[in-house]
């Protein structure tokens, strides 16, 4: 058992792994079927379609992009197709908002926020944390931040506001102090890095 985690990592039998593979396959098939239906709806949009219908479709496409990032199989082509569809819809919305400076500004801000969100989703850790049935328990989060690859942790930190990051900073420090000599230099270096990031975020905010 890793000294920073509250419980041992569950060991899976061959039957467990086969069941996981089966569930992953079912999830993939459901995703592909749902995505095909979304593409069909996008193709069938009328030129004068109601704004709410268009916005609802865009929201579902964004949700499917998140889901694609969580699937076991690589979904690069599907993610690219979803991004293109979202951009087509956004172009339609931009044309409708042309001449309204406030609406144009809000759409530009939304596009930038989406770009950043999609970039963060490329981190497996971010995708795991945002999964509705994430396997990362709340009391495991600090340990995960101390042990997962640093580039993934750096992306995950963007999910937390200043207050949450401050609490995580305290929790990671507590874990390292309680584990004592059982913690290696790598985890201690990660703690220092996390504390520096928390302080920098607070000062810049």
N, CA, C and O of each residue as an XYZ file, in Angstrom:
820
protein
N       0.841     -1.199      0.000
C       0.000      0.000      0.000
C       0.875      1.249      0.000
O       1.826      1.351      0.776
N       0.545      2.203     -0.881
C       1.301      3.454     -0.921
C       1.002      4.256      0.350
O      -0.160      4.380      0.737
N       2.027      4.798      0.998
C       1.822      5.473      2.291
C       0.932      6.710      2.225
O       0.420      7.146      3.256
N       0.736      7.285      1.046
C      -0.069      8.498      0.948
C      -1.553      8.213      0.713
O      -2.395      9.090      0.907
N      -1.870      6.994      0.299
C      -3.263      6.681     -0.015
C      -3.978      6.087      1.193
O      -3.367      5.375      1.990
N      -5.280      6.379      1.330
C      -6.022      5.946      2.525
C      -6.336      4.457      2.556
O      -6.676      3.920      3.610
N      -6.225      3.782      1.413
C      -6.536      2.347      1.360
C      -5.724      1.704      0.239
O      -5.288      2.391     -0.686
N      -5.521      0.402      0.317
C      -4.756     -0.276     -0.737
C      -5.466     -0.182     -2.079
O      -6.694     -0.128     -2.145
N      -4.681     -0.164     -3.139
C      -5.255     -0.196     -4.478
C      -5.854     -1.578     -4.706
O      -5.212     -2.596     -4.450
N      -7.093     -1.599     -5.190
C      -7.770     -2.876     -5.405
C      -7.071     -3.667     -6.508
O      -6.749     -3.131     -7.568
N      -6.848     -4.933     -6.240
C      -6.249     -5.804     -7.246
C      -7.361     -6.525     -8.003
O      -8.280     -7.082     -7.403
N      -7.260     -6.503     -9.342
C      -8.310     -7.072    -10.174
C      -7.930     -8.468    -10.655
O      -6.779     -8.728    -11.004
N      -8.912     -9.354    -10.667
C      -8.722    -10.689    -11.225
C      -8.879    -10.626    -12.740
O      -9.280     -9.600    -13.290
N      -8.562    -11.728    -13.406
C      -8.751    -11.788    -14.858
C     -10.219    -11.590    -15.216
O     -10.532    -10.943    -16.216
N     -11.118    -12.141    -14.410
C     -12.553    -11.969    -14.666
C     -12.954    -10.506    -14.523
O     -13.770    -10.002    -15.295
N     -12.380     -9.827    -13.534
C     -12.663     -8.397    -13.358
C     -12.239     -7.616    -14.596
O     -12.977     -6.758    -15.079
N     -11.053     -7.915    -15.104
C     -10.537     -7.202    -16.269
C     -11.395     -7.467    -17.496
O     -11.630     -6.560    -18.294
N     -11.864     -8.697    -17.655
C     -12.749     -9.016    -18.780
C     -14.055     -8.239    -18.676
O     -14.588     -7.773    -19.683
N     -14.566     -8.101    -17.457
C     -15.803     -7.345    -17.255
C     -15.589     -5.873    -17.571
O     -16.455     -5.236    -18.171
N     -14.451     -5.329    -17.176
C     -14.132     -3.935    -17.494
C     -14.061     -3.742    -19.003
O     -14.579     -2.758    -19.530
N     -13.424     -4.675    -19.695
C     -13.331     -4.588    -21.152
C     -14.709     -4.649    -21.795
O     -14.984     -3.937    -22.761
N     -15.575     -5.503    -21.253
C     -16.936     -5.612    -21.788
C     -17.702     -4.303    -21.603
O     -18.377     -3.831    -22.518
N     -17.588     -3.731    -20.420
C     -18.276     -2.472    -20.144
C     -17.718     -1.342    -20.998
O     -18.468     -0.492    -21.478
N     -16.397     -1.334    -21.187
C     -15.786     -0.318    -22.051
C     -16.323     -0.433    -23.469
O     -16.600      0.573    -24.122
N     -16.469     -1.672    -23.942
C     -16.973     -1.891    -25.301
C     -18.415     -1.413    -25.419
O     -18.781     -0.784    -26.411
N     -19.234     -1.707    -24.415
C     -20.624     -1.255    -24.427
C     -20.696      0.267    -24.416
O     -21.493      0.865    -25.138
N     -19.858      0.886    -23.593
C     -19.836      2.345    -23.515
C     -19.444      2.952    -24.853
O     -20.016      3.958    -25.273
N     -18.469      2.342    -25.525
C     -18.033      2.836    -26.828
C     -19.154      2.731    -27.853
O     -19.382      3.672    -28.613
N     -19.858      1.601    -27.887
C     -20.952      1.421    -28.842
C     -22.068      2.432    -28.591
O     -22.617      3.002    -29.534
N     -22.400      2.654    -27.326
C     -23.436      3.634    -26.988
C     -23.013      5.031    -27.426
O     -23.822      5.797    -27.948
N     -21.747      5.357    -27.212
C     -21.235      6.669    -27.604
C     -21.323      6.853    -29.113
O     -21.791      7.890    -29.583
N     -20.879      5.862    -29.872
C     -20.874      5.975    -31.331
C     -22.289      6.095    -31.880
O     -22.528      6.854    -32.819
N     -23.229      5.351    -31.303
C     -24.626      5.445    -31.737
C     -25.184      6.832    -31.453
O     -25.837      7.436    -32.304
N     -24.923      7.327    -30.257
C     -25.401      8.655    -29.877
C     -24.770      9.734    -30.742
O     -25.443     10.685    -31.139
N     -23.471      9.591    -31.039
C     -22.786     10.583    -31.864
C     -23.357     10.597    -33.276
O     -23.535     11.665    -33.860
N     -23.643      9.428    -33.826
C     -24.243      9.378    -35.168
C     -25.579     10.101    -35.189
O     -25.886     10.814    -36.144
N     -26.375      9.923    -34.144
C     -27.662     10.617    -34.070
C     -27.473     12.127    -33.987
O     -28.236     12.886    -34.583
N     -26.457     12.561    -33.248
C     -26.178     13.995    -33.148
C     -25.766     14.570    -34.493
O     -26.222     15.646    -34.881
N     -24.907     13.854    -35.201
C     -24.469     14.312    -36.527
C     -25.671     14.423    -37.458
O     -25.779     15.381    -38.223
N     -26.571     13.450    -37.396
C     -27.782     13.476    -38.221
C     -28.619     14.701    -37.893
O     -29.121     15.371    -38.796
N     -28.771     14.999    -36.609
C     -29.537     16.186    -36.213
C     -28.873     17.460    -36.704
O     -29.554     18.397    -37.120
N     -27.544     17.500    -36.658
C     -26.822     18.691    -37.116
C     -27.007     18.894    -38.612
O     -27.198     20.021    -39.070
N     -26.951     17.813    -39.370
C     -27.113     17.897    -40.826
C     -28.519     18.355    -41.183
O     -28.717     19.045    -42.183
N     -29.489     17.973    -40.370
C     -30.890     18.282    -40.668
C     -31.342     19.631    -40.115
O     -32.519     19.974    -40.229
N     -30.439     20.398    -39.521
C     -30.814     21.727    -39.021
C     -31.301     22.607    -40.169
O     -30.691     22.646    -41.238
N     -32.396     23.306    -39.936
C     -32.923     24.216    -40.950
C     -32.199     25.558    -40.866
O     -31.707     25.928    -39.800
N     -32.127     26.292    -41.979
C     -31.454     27.600    -41.962
C     -32.052     28.560    -40.934
O     -31.348     29.397    -40.370
N     -33.356     28.430    -40.698
C     -34.037     29.323    -39.749
C     -34.393     28.592    -38.455
O     -35.400     28.895    -37.814
N     -33.559     27.633    -38.086
C     -33.834     26.831    -36.887
C     -33.894     27.718    -35.647
O     -33.187     28.721    -35.550
N     -34.750     27.330    -34.701
C     -34.866     28.090    -33.455
C     -33.526     28.097    -32.719
O     -32.802     27.102    -32.694
N     -33.221     29.246    -32.126
C     -31.931     29.406    -31.449
C     -31.727     28.369    -30.356
O     -30.631     27.828    -30.214
N     -32.770     28.085    -29.582
C     -32.629     27.139    -28.474
C     -32.293     25.743    -28.971
O     -31.530     25.018    -28.331
N     -32.862     25.362    -30.114
C     -32.564     24.045    -30.687
C     -31.085     23.958    -31.042
O     -30.434     22.943    -30.792
N     -30.562     25.038    -31.629
C     -29.150     25.083    -32.012
C     -28.256     25.030    -30.773
O     -27.264     24.301    -30.746
N     -28.613     25.805    -29.750
C     -27.804     25.840    -28.524
C     -27.820     24.492    -27.804
O     -26.802     24.056    -27.268
N     -28.979     23.839    -27.795
C     -29.073     22.521    -27.153
C     -28.191     21.505    -27.877
O     -27.536     20.678    -27.243
N     -28.179     21.574    -29.200
C     -27.347     20.658    -29.982
C     -25.867     20.910    -29.702
O     -25.084     19.970    -29.566
N     -25.493     22.186    -29.618
C     -24.096     22.530    -29.320
C     -23.693     21.986    -27.947
O     -22.601     21.442    -27.784
N     -24.580     22.137    -26.967
C     -24.282     21.643    -25.619
C     -24.102     20.122    -25.618
O     -23.237     19.600    -24.914
N     -24.910     19.417    -26.396
C     -24.780     17.959    -26.460
C     -23.482     17.555    -27.147
O     -22.855     16.570    -26.757
N     -23.076     18.303    -28.160
C     -21.807     18.017    -28.828
C     -20.637     18.222    -27.864
O     -19.696     17.428    -27.840
N     -20.703     19.286    -27.076
C     -19.641     19.534    -26.089
C     -19.585     18.409    -25.058
O     -18.505     17.989    -24.644
N     -20.758     17.925    -24.648
C     -20.821     16.808    -23.700
C     -20.201     15.551    -24.310
O     -19.503     14.800    -23.628
N     -20.461     15.328    -25.599
C     -19.901     14.154    -26.272
C     -18.386     14.277    -26.431
O     -17.679     13.269    -26.421
N     -17.886     15.495    -26.576
C     -16.427     15.670    -26.648
C     -15.800     15.237    -25.321
O     -14.787     14.537    -25.299
N     -16.411     15.659    -24.227
C     -15.915     15.244    -22.908
C     -15.934     13.725    -22.785
O     -14.983     13.116    -22.295
N     -17.033     13.124    -23.237
C     -17.145     11.667    -23.134
C     -16.083     10.978    -23.987
O     -15.518      9.964    -23.579
N     -15.811     11.528    -25.174
C     -14.803     10.936    -26.057
C     -13.436     10.913    -25.384
O     -12.644      9.996    -25.604
N     -13.162     11.922    -24.565
C     -11.868     11.984    -23.873
C     -11.754     10.931    -22.778
O     -10.650     10.618    -22.331
N     -12.883     10.385    -22.344
C     -12.862      9.394    -21.264
C     -12.864      7.957    -21.772
O     -12.600      7.031    -21.006
N     -13.158      7.763    -23.052
C     -13.284      6.410    -23.577
C     -11.937      5.705    -23.637
O     -10.886      6.331    -23.776
N     -12.003      4.386    -23.529
C     -10.769      3.603    -23.512
C     -10.033      3.669    -24.849
O      -8.804      3.745    -24.875
N     -10.774      3.641    -25.957
C     -10.144      3.683    -27.278
C      -9.848      5.119    -27.681
O     -10.553      6.043    -27.274
N      -8.807      5.304    -28.481
C      -8.469      6.641    -28.982
C      -9.611      7.157    -29.850
O     -10.125      6.439    -30.709
N      -9.998      8.393    -29.621
C     -11.137      8.974    -30.330
C     -10.743     10.261    -31.052
O     -11.546     11.187    -31.167
N      -9.504     10.314    -31.536
C      -9.023     11.537    -32.170
C      -9.881     11.989    -33.327
O     -10.202     13.173    -33.427
N     -10.263     11.074    -34.208
C     -11.068     11.442    -35.376
C     -12.448     11.936    -34.962
O     -12.950     12.917    -35.511
N     -13.061     11.261    -33.998
C     -14.385     11.678    -33.547
C     -14.327     13.025    -32.836
O     -15.225     13.851    -32.999
N     -13.279     13.252    -32.052
C     -13.141     14.547    -31.373
C     -12.963     15.665    -32.394
O     -13.516     16.754    -32.236
N     -12.197     15.392    -33.431
C     -12.005     16.399    -34.475
C     -13.318     16.689    -35.191
O     -13.619     17.843    -35.494
N     -14.102     15.642    -35.462
C     -15.392     15.827    -36.124
C     -16.341     16.632    -35.245
O     -17.057     17.503    -35.739
N     -16.351     16.345    -33.947
C     -17.205     17.093    -33.019
C     -16.789     18.558    -32.983
O     -17.641     19.446    -33.000
N     -15.492     18.813    -32.934
C     -14.995     20.195    -32.913
C     -15.430     20.949    -34.161
O     -15.819     22.115    -34.086
N     -15.363     20.280    -35.308
C     -15.766     20.936    -36.557
C     -17.255     21.257    -36.545
O     -17.664     22.332    -36.984
N     -18.067     20.328    -36.046
C     -19.504     20.571    -35.981
C     -19.821     21.735    -35.049
O     -20.664     22.577    -35.358
N     -19.143     21.775    -33.912
C     -19.354     22.887    -32.980
C     -18.991     24.205    -33.646
O     -19.692     25.201    -33.474
N     -17.900     24.219    -34.403
C     -17.473     25.449    -35.072
C     -18.485     25.869    -36.136
O     -18.742     27.062    -36.304
N     -19.060     24.912    -36.853
C     -20.097     25.234    -37.841
C     -21.292     25.882    -37.153
O     -21.831     26.879    -37.632
N     -21.699     25.307    -36.027
C     -22.823     25.866    -35.274
C     -22.478     27.249    -34.740
O     -23.304     28.160    -34.791
N     -21.256     27.411    -34.225
C     -20.845     28.713    -33.701
C     -20.815     29.763    -34.801
O     -21.160     30.919    -34.552
N     -20.415     29.393    -35.996
C     -20.415     30.348    -37.109
C     -21.830     30.818    -37.412
O     -22.049     31.989    -37.722
N     -22.790     29.901    -37.322
C     -24.191     30.269    -37.529
C     -24.650     31.248    -36.452
O     -25.335     32.228    -36.744
N     -24.269     30.975    -35.212
C     -24.648     31.854    -34.103
C     -23.965     33.212    -34.246
O     -24.575     34.244    -33.967
N     -22.708     33.219    -34.677
C     -21.989     34.489    -34.855
C     -22.651     35.349    -35.925
O     -22.765     36.564    -35.770
N     -23.083     34.720    -37.000
C     -23.748     35.490    -38.060
C     -25.029     36.131    -37.535
O     -25.355     37.265    -37.886
N     -25.751     35.397    -36.691
C     -26.986     35.945    -36.124
C     -26.692     37.089    -35.158
O     -27.524     37.977    -34.975
N     -25.503     37.070    -34.536
C     -25.139     38.101    -33.552
C     -24.367     39.256    -34.172
O     -24.012     40.203    -33.470
N     -24.102     39.198    -35.457
C     -23.303     40.237    -36.117
C     -23.920     41.614    -35.899
O     -25.124     41.803    -36.075
N     -23.085     42.569    -35.515
C     -23.551     43.927    -35.277
C     -23.891     44.206    -33.833
O     -24.138     45.356    -33.469
N     -23.910     43.179    -32.999
C     -24.175     43.344    -31.567
C     -22.847     43.152    -30.830
O     -22.439     42.017    -30.583
N     -22.165     44.257    -30.475
C     -20.825     44.147    -29.867
C     -20.790     43.278    -28.614
O     -19.855     42.500    -28.427
N     -21.800     43.403    -27.757
C     -21.816     42.630    -26.518
C     -21.941     41.137    -26.811
O     -21.228     40.317    -26.231
N     -22.853     40.796    -27.716
C     -23.045     39.388    -28.073
C     -21.789     38.821    -28.722
O     -21.407     37.682    -28.454
N     -21.152     39.609    -29.572
C     -19.926     39.155    -30.233
C     -18.813     38.911    -29.211
O     -18.062     37.942    -29.320
N     -18.718     39.800    -28.219
C     -17.702     39.637    -27.177
C     -17.966     38.376    -26.350
O     -17.040     37.624    -26.045
N     -19.223     38.151    -25.992
C     -19.573     36.971    -25.199
C     -19.285     35.689    -25.967
O     -18.824     34.705    -25.386
N     -19.553     35.695    -27.267
C     -19.281     34.511    -28.084
C     -17.784     34.245    -28.183
O     -17.348     33.093    -28.168
N     -16.999     35.316    -28.284
C     -15.539     35.159    -28.339
C     -15.012     34.592    -27.023
O     -14.131     33.732    -27.020
N     -15.555     35.076    -25.905
C     -15.140     34.562    -24.594
C     -15.538     33.097    -24.430
O     -14.782     32.296    -23.879
N     -16.723     32.760    -24.913
C     -17.177     31.367    -24.834
C     -16.273     30.449    -25.654
O     -15.922     29.354    -25.215
N     -15.902     30.906    -26.846
C     -15.035     30.101    -27.710
C     -13.678     29.867    -27.055
O     -13.129     28.768    -27.139
N     -13.133     30.895    -26.404
C     -11.843     30.754    -25.733
C     -11.954     29.806    -24.539
O     -11.068     28.984    -24.307
N     -13.045     29.927    -23.784
C     -13.252     29.037    -22.637
C     -13.381     27.586    -23.100
O     -12.871     26.676    -22.448
N     -14.061     27.374    -24.223
C     -14.214     26.015    -24.748
C     -12.866     25.465    -25.194
O     -12.549     24.302    -24.946
N     -12.078     26.304    -25.851
C     -10.759     25.868    -26.318
C      -9.893     25.415    -25.134
O      -9.236     24.376    -25.198
N      -9.901     26.202    -24.061
C      -9.114     25.851    -22.877
C      -9.642     24.578    -22.220
O      -8.870     23.729    -21.774
N     -10.964     24.459    -22.168
C     -11.581     23.281    -21.551
C     -11.219     22.015    -22.319
O     -10.854     21.000    -21.726
N     -11.323     22.086    -23.635
C     -10.985     20.924    -24.462
C      -9.504     20.575    -24.332
O      -9.134     19.401    -24.357
N      -8.657     21.597    -24.194
C      -7.223     21.337    -24.026
C      -6.974     20.602    -22.706
O      -6.179     19.664    -22.655
N      -7.651     21.030    -21.651
C      -7.486     20.367    -20.354
C      -7.954     18.913    -20.406
O      -7.387     18.046    -19.740
N      -8.988     18.655    -21.198
C      -9.530     17.304    -21.276
C      -8.556     16.313    -21.899
O      -8.736     15.102    -21.776
N      -7.524     16.824    -22.569
C      -6.523     15.919    -23.139
C      -5.696     15.254    -22.038
O      -5.001     14.269    -22.289
N      -5.771     15.787    -20.829
C      -5.111     15.152    -19.684
C      -6.000     14.028    -19.165
O      -7.142     14.286    -18.785
N      -5.511     12.790    -19.139
C      -6.326     11.687    -18.610
C      -6.808     11.935    -17.184
O      -7.906     11.516    -16.816
N      -5.990     12.616    -16.382
C      -6.392     12.888    -15.002
C      -7.583     13.835    -14.962
O      -8.518     13.621    -14.190
N      -7.560     14.879    -15.787
C      -8.692     15.807    -15.852
C      -9.950     15.068    -16.290
O     -11.015     15.231    -15.695
N      -9.819     14.257    -17.334
C     -10.970     13.495    -17.820
C     -11.514     12.578    -16.727
O     -12.728     12.434    -16.583
N     -10.621     11.960    -15.959
C     -11.053     11.092    -14.856
C     -11.789     11.886    -13.780
O     -12.830     11.453    -13.286
N     -11.251     13.037    -13.421
C     -11.854     13.843    -12.361
C     -13.228     14.366    -12.760
O     -14.101     14.523    -11.907
N     -13.429     14.639    -14.050
C     -14.702     15.175    -14.524
C     -15.718     14.084    -14.847
O     -16.882     14.373    -15.122
N     -15.275     12.843    -14.812
C     -16.184     11.734    -15.119
C     -17.258     11.646    -14.032
O     -16.933     11.675    -12.845
N     -18.542     11.539    -14.426
C     -19.617     11.452    -13.421
C     -19.432     10.291    -12.445
O     -19.838     10.380    -11.287
N     -18.820      9.202    -12.914
C     -18.549      8.059    -12.040
C     -17.042      7.893    -11.830
O     -16.504      6.791    -11.939
N     -16.384      8.994    -11.533
C     -14.937      8.941    -11.348
C     -14.559      7.924    -10.275
O     -15.246      7.779     -9.264
N     -13.451      7.225    -10.518
C     -12.968      6.235     -9.555
C     -12.100      6.869     -8.474
O     -11.700      6.199     -7.522
N     -11.809      8.162     -8.620
C     -10.981      8.861     -7.635
C     -11.875      9.365     -6.499
O     -12.686     10.272     -6.689
N     -11.716      8.771     -5.329
C     -12.520      9.175     -4.174
C     -12.012     10.515     -3.637
O     -10.836     10.845     -3.796
N     -12.914     11.298     -2.991
C     -12.493     12.600     -2.457
C     -11.277     12.521     -1.538
O     -10.418     13.402     -1.560
N     -11.206     11.451     -0.721
C     -10.081     11.360      0.212
C      -8.801     10.840     -0.453
O      -7.775     10.682      0.209
N      -8.865     10.577     -1.758
C      -7.684     10.142     -2.500
C      -7.082     11.263     -3.343
O      -5.975     11.131     -3.865
N      -7.822     12.371     -3.473
C      -7.413     13.414     -4.408
C      -6.034     13.981     -4.089
O      -5.199     14.117     -4.983
N      -5.788     14.308     -2.833
C      -4.491     14.889     -2.468
C      -3.356     13.927     -2.799
O      -2.314     14.341     -3.308
N      -3.557     12.645     -2.510
C      -2.523     11.647     -2.819
C      -2.299     11.531     -4.319
O      -1.166     11.363     -4.771
N      -3.369     11.620     -5.085
C      -3.248     11.569     -6.551
C      -2.418     12.746     -7.058
O      -1.570     12.582     -7.936
N      -2.665     13.930     -6.503
C      -1.915     15.115     -6.929
C      -0.433     15.005     -6.577
O       0.414     15.618     -7.225
N      -0.132     14.229     -5.558
C       1.266     14.052     -5.146
C       1.988     12.961     -5.934
O       3.217     12.893     -5.910
N       1.241     12.116     -6.626
C       1.870     10.942     -7.248
C       1.660     10.818     -8.751
O       2.445     10.139     -9.414
N       0.633     11.444     -9.314
C       0.410     11.342    -10.761
C       1.448     12.168    -11.524
O       2.087     13.040    -10.937
N       1.626     11.908    -12.822
C       2.589     12.684    -13.619
C       2.341     14.185    -13.493
O       1.194     14.632    -13.503
N       3.408     14.957    -13.375
C       3.281     16.380    -13.073
C       2.527     17.146    -14.147
O       1.775     18.067    -13.827
N       2.709     16.785    -15.428
C       2.010     17.523    -16.476
C       0.503     17.327    -16.361
O      -0.265     18.246    -16.647
N       0.073     16.130    -15.944
C      -1.351     15.889    -15.769
C      -1.884     16.615    -14.534
O      -2.995     17.143    -14.549
N      -1.097     16.637    -13.481
C      -1.500     17.349    -12.262
C      -1.605     18.844    -12.539
O      -2.522     19.507    -12.056
N      -0.665     19.373    -13.317
C      -0.692     20.801    -13.637
C      -1.981     21.169    -14.349
O      -2.572     22.212    -14.069
N      -2.422     20.317    -15.272
C      -3.690     20.564    -15.955
C      -4.856     20.457    -14.980
O      -5.786     21.262    -15.035
N      -4.813     19.471    -14.091
C      -5.907     19.258    -13.143
C      -6.076     20.430    -12.181
O      -7.191     20.708    -11.740
N      -4.994     21.116    -11.852
C      -5.081     22.248    -10.920
C      -5.984     23.350    -11.454
O      -6.538     24.130    -10.679
N      -6.137     23.420    -12.787
C      -6.998     24.443    -13.380
C      -8.471     24.226    -13.045
O      -9.289     25.128    -13.223
N      -8.807     23.039    -12.565
C     -10.199     22.735    -12.224
C     -10.617     23.345    -10.892
O     -11.809     23.426    -10.596
N      -9.648     23.775    -10.086
C      -9.938     24.221     -8.724
C      -9.789     25.728     -8.592
O      -8.896     26.332     -9.187
N     -10.682     26.333     -7.798
C     -10.549     27.758     -7.534
C      -9.506     27.969     -6.435
O      -8.954     27.009     -5.898
N      -9.244     29.235     -6.109
C      -8.184     29.550     -5.144
C      -8.429     28.901     -3.781
O      -7.503     28.374     -3.164
N      -9.672     28.941     -3.318
C      -9.987     28.364     -2.004
C      -9.774     26.853     -2.008
O      -9.185     26.304     -1.077
N     -10.253     26.183     -3.055
C     -10.082     24.734     -3.148
C      -8.606     24.359     -3.228
O      -8.163     23.384     -2.621
N      -7.853     25.156     -3.994
C      -6.426     24.870     -4.131
C      -5.712     25.046     -2.793
O      -4.795     24.294     -2.464
N      -6.145     26.049     -2.026
C      -5.562     26.252     -0.706
C      -5.827     25.073      0.220
O      -4.945     24.660      0.973
N      -7.048     24.527      0.166
C      -7.386     23.364      0.985
C      -6.581     22.138      0.558
O      -6.132     21.355      1.395
N      -6.407     21.981     -0.753
C      -5.610     20.858     -1.251
C      -4.148     20.996     -0.839
O      -3.472     20.009     -0.553
N      -3.682     22.224     -0.816
C      -2.300     22.473     -0.372
C      -2.123     22.012      1.073
O      -1.130     21.367      1.407
N      -3.091     22.348      1.928
C      -3.020     21.929      3.329
C      -3.110     20.411      3.461
O      -2.403     19.810      4.269
N      -3.984     19.794      2.663
C      -4.167     18.346      2.755
C      -2.931     17.593      2.270
O      -2.540     16.593      2.872
N      -2.317     18.063      1.189
C      -1.110     17.382      0.700
C       0.026     17.510      1.715
O       0.781     16.561      1.925
N       0.146     18.674      2.341
C       1.190     18.854      3.355
C       0.944     17.920      4.550
O       1.875     17.315      5.081
N      -0.319     17.814      4.959
C      -0.658     16.937      6.092
C      -0.307     15.482      5.769
O       0.247     14.773      6.609
N      -0.628     15.043      4.556
C      -0.337     13.663      4.166
C       1.154     13.367      4.225
O       1.575     12.337      4.751
N       1.946     14.284      3.678
C       3.395     14.074      3.643
C       3.967     14.068      5.055
O       4.826     13.247      5.377
N       3.490     14.987      5.901
C       3.997     15.048      7.275
C       3.634     13.789      8.051
O       4.458     13.275      8.808
N       2.411     13.283      7.878
C       1.979     12.093      8.611
C       2.708     10.840      8.133
O       2.979      9.934      8.922
N       3.024     10.790      6.840
C       3.714      9.612      6.302
C       5.174      9.577      6.724
O       5.786      8.509      6.760
N       5.739     10.741      7.046
C       7.109     10.807      7.542
C       8.134     10.240      6.582
O       8.157     10.598      5.404
N       8.984      9.351      7.086
C      10.084      8.813      6.294
C       9.616      7.854      5.205
O      10.400      7.480      4.334
N       8.350      7.454      5.245
C       7.830      6.548      4.217
C       7.657      7.249      2.874
O       7.485      6.603      1.841
N       7.704      8.586      2.903
C       7.544      9.369      1.674
C       8.910      9.657      1.076
O       9.842     10.038      1.784
N       9.022      9.472     -0.242
C      10.291      9.685     -0.914
C      10.521     11.130     -1.314
O       9.654     11.985     -1.132
N      11.697     11.389     -1.861
C      12.056     12.744     -2.277
C      11.159     13.248     -3.402
O      10.870     14.442     -3.489
N      10.722     12.332     -4.259
C       9.887     12.742     -5.389
C       8.574     13.345     -4.908
O       8.140     14.381     -5.412
N       7.944     12.699     -3.935
C       6.686     13.225     -3.401
C       6.914     14.531     -2.642
O       6.073     15.429     -2.696
N       8.034     14.647     -1.941
C       8.335     15.889     -1.220
C       8.588     17.038     -2.202
O       8.189     18.177     -1.960
N       9.247     16.720     -3.295
C       9.469     17.741     -4.321
C       8.139     18.161     -4.941
O       7.925     19.335     -5.246
N       7.247     17.186     -5.122
C       5.928     17.515     -5.665
C       5.156     18.409     -4.703
O       4.472     19.338     -5.134
N       5.260     18.136     -3.403
C       4.596     18.977     -2.412
C       5.093     20.411     -2.518
O       4.289     21.343     -2.514
N       6.399     20.603     -2.612
C       6.959     21.952     -2.738
C       6.430     22.634     -3.988
O       6.086     23.816     -3.969
N       6.369     21.878     -5.066
C       5.859     22.427     -6.328
C       4.397     22.836     -6.196
O       4.008     23.907     -6.662
N       3.580     21.988     -5.562
C       2.166     22.307     -5.371
C       1.989     23.554     -4.513
O       1.127     24.388     -4.790
N       2.810     23.678     -3.470
C       2.717     24.852     -2.605
C       3.101     26.112     -3.365
O       2.478     27.160     -3.194
N       4.133     26.010     -4.210
C       4.535     27.159     -5.026
C       3.420     27.560     -5.982
O       3.161     28.748     -6.175
N       2.764     26.577     -6.577
C       1.671     26.873     -7.502
C       0.509     27.534     -6.781
O      -0.098     28.466     -7.309
N       0.191     27.060     -5.579
C      -0.912     27.636     -4.811
C      -0.618     29.079     -4.430
O      -1.492     29.940     -4.529
N       0.604     29.346     -3.998
C       0.995     30.710     -3.624
C       0.968     31.622     -4.844
O       0.471     32.745     -4.770
N       1.499     31.145     -5.962
C       1.527     31.949     -7.186
C       0.113     32.271     -7.652
O      -0.164     33.389     -8.089
N      -0.783     31.286     -7.558
C      -2.175     31.514     -7.955
C      -2.808     32.578     -7.074
O      -3.508     33.461     -7.569
N      -2.567     32.499     -5.768
C      -3.159     33.454     -4.831
C      -2.637     34.856     -5.083
O      -3.401     35.820     -5.047
N      -1.341     34.977     -5.338
C      -0.744     36.296     -5.575
C      -1.214     36.903     -6.889
O      -1.403     38.116     -6.982
N      -1.404     36.068     -7.900
C      -1.827     36.583     -9.205
C      -3.309     36.896     -9.235
O      -3.779     37.678    -10.063
N      -4.050     36.267     -8.308
C      -5.499     36.476     -8.287
C      -5.895     37.755     -7.611
O      -7.083     38.063     -7.519
